[in-house]
Amino acid sequence: MNSYDDLAVIILAAGKGTRMKSDIAKVLHKVAGQSMVVHVVACASKIILDNIHVVIGYQGQKVKDEVNKFFKVDFAVQKELLGTGDAVKAAIPGLKPGIKDVLILCGDVPLIKENTLIRLVDGHRESRSKASVLATDVRDPKGYGRIISDKDNNMICIKEEADASESEKKIKKVNTGIYCFDKKFLISAIKEIKPDNNQTEYYLTDTIEIAQKMHEKITVITMNEPGQAIGVNTLEELAQAEYLIRQPSQ
């Protein structure tokens, strides 16, 4: 049994979720009777008891109150919703000095399982990588960031849908939005991110390209259960998550 005392978890739960067509913060929508963010915190808490940081923003107090009903975690506030890189930046000051690696989760991925996260963290540590990405292969990659690799299958970067070329959009291997980083690398890479993309946001995915340019070790861990990684952005995806969570295999 590996020890995860020097692991911190950051859960991104600040987004508004405009495509949900609801006034409720996205991560407060329920799957199987439980808020999505609570599902994610519950999964993280099976691996570590302390060092869980939830980044809040839109309806932050409501999200905080909901999580506090079930778990004792730390909270960080993203003052402006400037993207995933900015959200992680908000949580970094709360990381304790003894932390070596940081696992980053999304508050809208309620089906993720403990064994998948352990596989990611263990793979990250065994390969001594600075950045590790949890990927999966999907039939329809629309809406996901694509995993861009070179001819030798080395990862180059993650290309968001809005910035992907037509050929890149055909790639079926996608980013789940779940990562494990060496803490020191993450802190330095976050400072390098610039909002020079079509969304003018600070993309956490840019840290992968930064690692590649610095010739740092990057690992892609591919999981074979895409349903676990479903990110809920619409009411249709919420219904899909509700269906999947009730399947015996999930």
C-alpha positions as CSV (number, residue, x, y, z in Angstrom):
1,M,0.0,0.0,0.0
2,N,1.5,3.3,-1.1
3,S,1.4,6.3,1.2
4,Y,-0.2,9.5,-0.1
5,D,0.7,11.7,2.8
6,D,2.7,14.0,0.5
7,L,-0.1,14.2,-2.0
8,A,-2.6,17.1,-2.3
9,V,-5.8,17.2,-4.3
10,I,-7.2,20.3,-5.9
11,I,-10.8,20.1,-7.1
12,L,-11.9,22.7,-9.6
13,A,-15.5,23.8,-8.7
14,A,-15.7,27.5,-9.5
15,G,-17.5,27.4,-12.9
16,K,-20.9,28.8,-13.6
17,G,-22.0,26.2,-16.1
18,T,-24.0,28.4,-18.5
19,R,-24.8,25.5,-20.8
20,M,-26.8,23.8,-18.0
21,K,-29.4,26.5,-18.5
22,S,-29.9,26.8,-14.8
23,D,-29.2,29.4,-12.0
24,I,-27.6,26.7,-9.9
25,A,-23.8,26.4,-9.9
26,K,-22.9,23.5,-12.2
27,V,-21.2,21.4,-9.6
28,L,-24.3,21.5,-7.3
29,H,-26.4,19.6,-9.8
30,K,-27.2,16.2,-8.5
31,V,-26.3,12.7,-9.8
32,A,-28.0,9.8,-8.0
33,G,-29.2,12.2,-5.3
34,Q,-25.8,13.7,-4.5
35,S,-24.2,17.0,-5.8
36,M,-21.5,16.3,-8.4
37,V,-18.8,18.1,-6.3
38,V,-19.6,15.9,-3.3
39,H,-19.1,12.7,-5.4
40,V,-15.7,14.0,-6.4
41,V,-14.7,15.0,-2.9
42,A,-15.9,11.6,-1.7
43,C,-13.6,9.8,-4.3
44,A,-10.6,12.0,-3.3
45,S,-11.2,11.4,0.4
46,K,-10.8,7.6,-0.2
47,I,-7.2,8.3,-1.1
48,I,-6.2,11.0,1.3
49,L,-7.9,12.4,4.5
50,D,-6.2,15.8,4.5
51,N,-4.8,18.2,1.9
52,I,-8.0,18.4,-0.2
53,H,-8.6,21.9,-1.7
54,V,-11.8,22.9,-3.4
55,V,-11.6,25.9,-5.6
56,I,-14.9,27.9,-5.5
57,G,-16.1,30.9,-7.5
58,Y,-19.6,31.2,-8.8
59,Q,-22.1,30.7,-5.9
60,G,-19.0,29.9,-3.8
61,Q,-20.8,30.0,-0.5
62,K,-23.4,27.6,-1.6
63,V,-20.8,25.2,-2.9
64,K,-18.8,25.6,0.4
65,D,-21.9,24.9,2.5
66,E,-22.8,21.8,0.4
67,V,-19.3,20.3,0.7
68,N,-19.1,21.1,4.4
69,K,-22.2,19.0,5.1
70,F,-20.2,15.9,4.3
71,F,-16.4,16.7,4.4
72,K,-13.8,18.9,6.1
73,V,-11.7,20.3,3.3
74,D,-9.8,23.6,2.5
75,F,-11.3,26.1,0.1
76,A,-9.7,28.6,-2.3
77,V,-11.5,31.3,-4.1
78,Q,-11.1,32.1,-7.8
79,K,-12.1,35.8,-7.8
80,E,-12.6,36.0,-11.6
81,L,-13.4,32.9,-13.8
82,L,-10.4,33.2,-16.0
83,G,-9.9,29.5,-16.7
84,T,-8.5,26.3,-15.2
85,G,-4.9,27.5,-14.9
86,D,-6.1,30.6,-12.9
87,A,-8.3,28.3,-10.7
88,V,-5.3,26.1,-9.8
89,K,-3.2,29.2,-9.2
90,A,-5.8,30.3,-6.5
91,A,-5.3,27.0,-4.6
92,I,-1.4,26.9,-4.7
93,P,-0.9,29.2,-1.7
94,G,-2.8,26.7,0.5
95,L,-0.6,23.8,-0.3
96,K,1.5,22.6,2.6
97,P,5.3,22.6,2.4
98,G,5.6,18.8,2.7
99,I,3.5,18.2,-0.4
100,K,5.4,16.6,-3.3
101,D,2.6,15.9,-5.9
102,V,-0.7,17.5,-6.7
103,L,-3.7,15.6,-8.2
104,I,-6.1,17.9,-10.0
105,L,-9.7,16.9,-10.4
106,C,-12.8,18.5,-11.9
107,G,-15.9,19.1,-9.7
108,D,-18.1,18.1,-12.7
109,V,-16.8,14.6,-13.2
110,P,-18.9,12.6,-10.7
111,L,-18.2,9.1,-11.9
112,I,-14.5,9.0,-11.4
113,K,-13.3,6.1,-9.3
114,E,-10.7,5.8,-6.6
115,N,-8.7,3.0,-8.4
116,T,-8.4,5.1,-11.5
117,L,-6.9,8.0,-9.5
118,I,-4.5,5.7,-7.7
119,R,-3.4,4.3,-11.0
120,L,-2.7,7.9,-12.3
121,V,-0.8,8.9,-9.1
122,D,1.2,5.6,-9.0
123,G,2.0,5.8,-12.7
124,H,3.1,9.5,-12.3
125,R,5.4,8.6,-9.4
126,E,6.9,5.4,-10.8
127,S,7.8,7.2,-14.1
128,R,9.2,10.2,-12.2
129,S,7.2,12.5,-14.4
130,K,6.7,16.2,-13.8
131,A,3.2,16.1,-15.4
132,S,0.9,13.2,-16.0
133,V,-2.4,13.3,-17.8
134,L,-5.3,10.9,-17.5
135,A,-6.6,10.3,-21.0
136,T,-9.2,8.1,-22.6
137,D,-10.3,7.0,-26.1
138,V,-13.8,8.1,-27.2
139,R,-15.9,7.5,-30.2
140,D,-17.0,11.1,-30.4
141,P,-14.3,13.5,-29.2
142,K,-16.3,16.7,-29.8
143,G,-15.9,19.1,-26.9
144,Y,-12.8,17.5,-25.4
145,G,-9.2,18.6,-25.5
146,R,-7.2,16.3,-27.9
147,I,-4.0,14.6,-26.9
148,I,-1.4,15.6,-29.5
149,S,1.5,13.2,-29.9
150,D,4.6,13.0,-32.2
151,K,5.4,10.1,-34.5
152,D,7.1,8.3,-31.6
153,N,3.9,8.6,-29.5
154,N,5.5,11.2,-27.1
155,M,2.9,13.7,-25.9
156,I,3.4,17.2,-27.3
157,C,0.4,19.1,-26.0
158,I,-3.3,19.2,-25.4
159,K,-5.3,21.1,-27.9
160,E,-8.7,22.5,-26.8
161,E,-11.6,22.1,-29.2
162,A,-11.8,25.8,-29.9
163,D,-8.1,25.9,-30.9
164,A,-7.8,22.6,-32.7
165,S,-7.3,22.3,-36.5
166,E,-9.6,20.1,-38.6
167,S,-7.1,17.2,-38.5
168,E,-6.5,17.5,-34.8
169,K,-10.3,17.4,-34.2
170,K,-10.3,13.8,-35.6
171,I,-8.1,12.6,-32.8
172,K,-10.0,10.2,-30.6
173,K,-7.6,10.2,-27.6
174,V,-8.9,13.0,-25.3
175,N,-7.9,14.7,-22.1
176,T,-10.2,13.9,-19.1
177,G,-9.2,17.1,-17.3
178,I,-7.5,15.0,-14.5
179,Y,-3.8,15.4,-13.9
180,C,-1.0,14.7,-11.5
181,F,1.8,17.2,-11.2
182,D,5.1,17.5,-9.4
183,K,4.3,20.4,-7.1
184,K,7.5,22.4,-7.9
185,F,7.0,22.1,-11.6
186,L,3.3,23.0,-11.3
187,I,4.1,26.2,-9.4
188,S,6.7,27.3,-12.0
189,A,4.6,26.3,-15.0
190,I,1.4,28.1,-13.8
191,K,3.4,31.4,-13.8
192,E,4.3,30.8,-17.5
193,I,0.7,30.4,-18.8
194,K,-0.6,33.2,-21.0
195,P,-4.2,33.7,-22.1
196,D,-3.4,33.8,-25.8
197,N,-6.1,31.5,-27.0
198,N,-9.6,31.9,-28.5
199,Q,-11.2,32.0,-25.1
200,T,-8.6,34.4,-23.6
201,E,-8.4,32.1,-20.6
202,Y,-5.5,30.6,-18.6
203,Y,-5.6,27.0,-19.7
204,L,-4.1,24.5,-17.3
205,T,-3.5,22.3,-20.4
206,D,-0.7,24.8,-21.4
207,T,1.4,23.4,-18.6
208,I,1.9,20.2,-20.7
209,E,3.4,22.2,-23.6
210,I,5.6,24.1,-21.1
211,A,6.8,20.7,-19.7
212,Q,7.5,19.5,-23.3
213,K,9.5,22.6,-24.2
214,M,11.5,22.2,-21.0
215,H,12.2,18.6,-21.9
216,E,10.5,17.4,-18.7
217,K,9.0,13.9,-18.4
218,I,5.3,13.8,-19.3
219,T,3.3,10.6,-18.9
220,V,-0.1,9.8,-20.4
221,I,-2.1,7.3,-18.5
222,T,-5.0,6.0,-20.6
223,M,-8.0,4.5,-18.9
224,N,-10.4,2.2,-20.7
225,E,-13.7,3.2,-19.1
226,P,-14.6,6.5,-20.8
227,G,-17.8,6.8,-18.8
228,Q,-15.8,7.5,-15.6
229,A,-14.5,10.7,-17.2
230,I,-17.7,12.2,-18.4
231,G,-17.7,15.9,-17.7
232,V,-21.1,17.3,-17.2
233,N,-21.7,20.5,-19.1
234,T,-25.3,20.1,-20.3
235,L,-28.5,18.7,-19.0
236,E,-28.1,15.9,-21.6
237,E,-24.7,15.0,-20.1
238,L,-26.3,15.1,-16.6
239,A,-28.9,12.6,-17.7
240,Q,-26.1,10.4,-19.2
241,A,-24.1,10.5,-15.9
242,E,-27.3,9.6,-14.0
243,Y,-27.8,6.6,-16.3
244,L,-24.2,5.5,-16.1
245,I,-23.9,5.7,-12.3
246,R,-26.8,3.4,-11.9
247,Q,-25.3,0.7,-14.1
248,P,-23.9,-2.4,-12.2
249,S,-20.5,-2.0,-13.8
250,Q,-20.1,1.5,-12.6
